[in-house]
Amino acid sequence: MSRVGEAIRALARHELEQRSFCELAVVTSSFPGSEEPDGQTVSIQLKDSGLAIPRVAVAVGATGFGGLPREGDVVVVLFARGDLGSPIVVGQVYSDQRRPPSFERDELKLVWPGEVEDPEADALQLSIALTDEGRAFRLALGGDKDAAVHVREGEIELVAGGVSVKLSHASDSDGRVEVVGGAAKITLDQDGDLALETGGTLSLRGKEITIEGDTTVKVNGQKVELN
């Protein structure tokens, strides 16, 4: 009986060795969720054997989430029970053709879509980081018309080109709003102070303009003209 048992075990090991449980593959085409009934699938080609497998399901992290690797991406494929007829794409890995975006330690970054030549060009960038200054969140659009949202400890900043709007506070009573556009700046403090600065011309125009000061009104300049 022992020889029979050993033979059975040897046969089982042989069968297991012939099965493939995990492989690397290259995506040849993708089918988004809008393409029913085979949405959220990709066609792949196994890297080692060259075997092509169409319409492979792509695993997701949670119900309601959708997203697919792109053509040329290298993916990890698992085969349920070692059956080549039951493949599932469970993730993807970077390769010589697909490089990761630049990121720092203690930073989670998403760049989509990442391009082969420049993974950060004309892309949506999402960054969540823990820095020496504290927690930080950044959402940005790359390209010629860049725009970004920065969220830091006690601060929110909107940036579009050379224009920015910043809301900040360190306590309940020192809130501040700053609007900067090139050489022009508006500062509004929570205590009521308002400052307008510009490196160019400041103009006020209206049908009626009233300037009042509860205590003092000061007008300074090398030349003051009143018409």
C-alpha positions as CSV (number, residue, x, y, z in Angstrom):
1,M,0.0,0.0,0.0
2,S,2.9,2.3,0.7
3,R,4.2,2.0,-2.8
4,V,0.7,2.6,-4.2
5,G,0.4,5.7,-2.0
6,E,3.8,7.0,-3.1
7,A,2.9,6.5,-6.7
8,I,-0.4,8.4,-6.2
9,R,1.5,11.2,-4.5
10,A,4.1,11.3,-7.3
11,L,1.3,11.4,-9.9
12,A,-0.4,14.3,-8.0
13,R,2.9,16.2,-7.8
14,H,3.4,15.7,-11.5
15,E,-0.1,17.0,-12.3
16,L,0.4,20.0,-10.1
17,E,3.7,20.8,-11.8
18,Q,1.9,20.8,-15.2
19,R,-0.6,23.3,-14.0
20,S,-0.1,27.1,-14.0
21,F,-1.4,29.0,-11.0
22,C,0.3,32.4,-11.6
23,E,1.7,34.0,-14.8
24,L,2.8,37.4,-16.1
25,A,1.0,38.6,-19.2
26,V,0.8,41.6,-21.6
27,V,-2.5,43.3,-22.2
28,T,-3.4,43.3,-25.9
29,S,-6.9,45.0,-25.7
30,S,-9.3,46.2,-23.0
31,F,-13.1,46.3,-22.7
32,P,-14.4,48.9,-20.2
33,G,-17.5,48.6,-18.1
34,S,-19.7,50.2,-20.7
35,E,-19.3,47.2,-23.0
36,E,-21.8,44.7,-21.6
37,P,-21.8,41.8,-20.9
38,D,-18.0,41.5,-21.1
39,G,-17.1,44.8,-19.5
40,Q,-14.2,45.2,-17.1
41,T,-12.2,42.6,-19.0
42,V,-9.0,42.5,-21.0
43,S,-7.4,40.2,-23.6
44,I,-3.9,39.1,-22.7
45,Q,-0.9,37.2,-24.0
46,L,1.1,35.2,-21.5
47,K,4.8,36.3,-21.5
48,D,6.4,32.9,-21.2
49,S,4.3,30.7,-23.5
50,G,2.8,33.4,-25.8
51,L,-0.6,31.9,-25.2
52,A,-3.4,34.4,-26.0
53,I,-6.4,34.5,-23.8
54,P,-9.4,36.7,-24.6
55,R,-11.8,38.6,-22.3
56,V,-10.2,37.9,-18.9
57,A,-12.0,39.3,-15.9
58,V,-10.1,42.0,-13.9
59,A,-10.4,41.9,-10.2
60,V,-11.4,45.2,-8.3
61,G,-10.8,46.3,-4.8
62,A,-14.5,47.0,-4.0
63,T,-17.9,47.0,-5.6
64,G,-18.6,50.1,-7.6
65,F,-15.0,50.6,-8.6
66,G,-14.0,50.5,-12.3
67,G,-10.6,50.7,-14.0
68,L,-8.6,48.7,-16.5
69,P,-4.9,48.3,-17.4
70,R,-4.1,49.7,-20.8
71,E,-2.7,47.9,-23.9
72,G,1.0,47.1,-23.3
73,D,0.7,46.9,-19.5
74,V,2.2,43.9,-17.8
75,V,-0.3,42.2,-15.5
76,V,-0.4,39.4,-13.0
77,V,-2.8,36.5,-13.8
78,L,-4.0,33.9,-11.4
79,F,-5.7,30.7,-12.6
80,A,-8.3,29.2,-10.3
81,R,-7.4,25.6,-9.4
82,G,-4.6,25.9,-11.9
83,D,-7.1,25.8,-14.8
84,L,-6.1,27.9,-17.8
85,G,-9.8,28.3,-18.6
86,S,-10.3,30.2,-15.3
87,P,-8.0,33.2,-15.4
88,I,-8.3,36.4,-13.4
89,V,-6.1,39.5,-13.7
90,V,-5.4,40.5,-10.1
91,G,-2.8,43.3,-10.6
92,Q,-0.1,44.8,-12.7
93,V,3.6,45.5,-12.5
94,Y,5.8,48.2,-14.0
95,S,8.2,47.3,-16.8
96,D,10.8,48.9,-19.0
97,Q,8.0,50.3,-21.1
98,R,5.8,51.4,-18.2
99,R,7.6,53.3,-15.5
100,P,6.1,54.6,-12.2
101,P,5.7,58.3,-11.5
102,S,8.2,60.0,-9.2
103,F,7.1,60.0,-5.6
104,E,8.7,60.4,-2.2
105,R,8.8,58.2,0.9
106,D,5.5,58.2,2.9
107,E,3.6,59.4,-0.2
108,L,0.8,57.8,-2.1
109,K,0.6,59.1,-5.7
110,L,-1.7,58.4,-8.7
111,V,-0.9,59.8,-12.2
112,W,-3.5,58.9,-14.8
113,P,-3.1,58.3,-17.5
114,G,0.7,57.8,-17.3
115,E,2.5,57.9,-20.6
116,V,5.5,55.9,-21.6
117,E,7.7,58.9,-22.4
118,D,6.5,61.1,-19.5
119,P,4.2,59.6,-16.9
120,E,3.3,63.1,-15.6
121,A,2.5,65.0,-18.8
122,D,-1.1,66.1,-19.4
123,A,-2.3,63.8,-16.6
124,L,-4.4,64.0,-13.5
125,Q,-2.2,63.8,-10.5
126,L,-3.3,62.8,-7.0
127,S,-0.9,62.9,-4.1
128,I,-1.4,62.1,-0.4
129,A,1.7,62.6,1.7
130,L,3.0,62.8,5.2
131,T,5.8,65.4,5.3
132,D,7.9,67.2,8.0
133,E,5.3,70.0,7.9
134,G,2.4,67.6,8.5
135,R,-0.3,65.9,6.4
136,A,-0.8,67.1,2.8
137,F,-3.1,66.3,-0.1
138,R,-2.6,67.5,-3.7
139,L,-4.8,67.1,-6.8
140,A,-3.4,68.5,-10.0
141,L,-4.1,68.6,-13.8
142,G,-0.9,68.6,-15.9
143,G,-0.4,70.1,-19.3
144,D,-0.3,73.6,-20.7
145,K,-3.4,74.8,-18.7
146,D,-2.3,73.4,-15.3
147,A,-4.5,73.6,-12.2
148,A,-4.0,72.2,-8.7
149,V,-5.6,72.0,-5.3
150,H,-3.4,71.8,-2.2
151,V,-4.7,70.8,1.2
152,R,-2.2,71.1,4.1
153,E,-2.5,71.4,7.9
154,G,-4.8,74.4,8.4
155,E,-4.5,75.5,4.7
156,I,-6.3,75.1,1.4
157,E,-4.8,76.6,-1.8
158,L,-6.2,76.7,-5.3
159,V,-3.6,77.3,-8.1
160,A,-4.2,77.9,-11.8
161,G,-1.1,79.1,-13.7
162,G,0.2,82.3,-11.9
163,V,-3.1,82.8,-10.0
164,S,-3.7,81.4,-6.5
165,V,-6.3,81.6,-3.7
166,K,-5.2,80.5,-0.3
167,L,-7.4,80.0,2.9
168,S,-5.3,79.5,6.0
169,H,-5.6,79.5,9.8
170,A,-3.5,78.4,12.8
171,S,-6.2,79.0,15.4
172,D,-9.9,79.9,15.6
173,S,-9.2,83.6,15.4
174,D,-6.4,84.1,12.8
175,G,-8.0,83.0,9.6
176,R,-6.7,84.6,6.4
177,V,-7.7,84.7,2.7
178,E,-5.0,85.5,0.1
179,V,-5.7,86.1,-3.6
180,V,-2.6,86.4,-5.7
181,G,-2.4,87.1,-9.4
182,G,1.0,88.0,-10.6
183,A,2.1,91.3,-9.0
184,A,-1.4,91.9,-7.5
185,K,-2.5,90.6,-4.1
186,I,-5.6,90.9,-1.9
187,T,-5.3,89.9,1.8
188,L,-8.3,89.5,4.1
189,D,-7.8,88.8,7.7
190,Q,-10.4,87.3,10.1
191,D,-10.0,90.3,12.5
192,G,-11.3,92.6,9.7
193,D,-8.1,93.9,8.1
194,L,-8.2,94.1,4.3
195,A,-5.1,94.9,2.1
196,L,-4.8,95.5,-1.6
197,E,-1.4,95.5,-3.2
198,T,-0.4,95.8,-6.8
199,G,2.8,96.4,-8.8
200,G,0.7,98.2,-11.4
201,T,-2.3,100.5,-11.4
202,L,-5.0,100.3,-8.8
203,S,-8.3,101.7,-10.1
204,L,-11.6,102.3,-8.3
205,R,-14.6,103.4,-10.4
206,G,-18.3,103.7,-9.7
207,K,-21.2,106.0,-10.0
208,E,-20.7,106.9,-6.4
209,I,-17.7,106.1,-4.2
210,T,-17.6,106.8,-0.4
211,I,-14.5,106.6,1.7
212,E,-14.9,106.8,5.4
213,G,-12.7,106.2,8.4
214,D,-14.0,106.0,12.0
215,T,-10.8,107.6,13.3
216,T,-8.3,108.5,10.5
217,V,-8.1,108.6,6.7
218,K,-4.6,108.8,5.3
219,V,-3.6,109.5,1.7
220,N,0.1,109.4,0.9
221,G,2.0,109.7,-2.4
222,Q,4.7,111.6,-4.1
223,K,1.9,113.4,-6.0
224,V,-1.8,113.5,-4.9
225,E,-4.4,114.9,-7.4
226,L,-8.0,115.6,-6.5
227,N,-10.3,116.6,-9.3
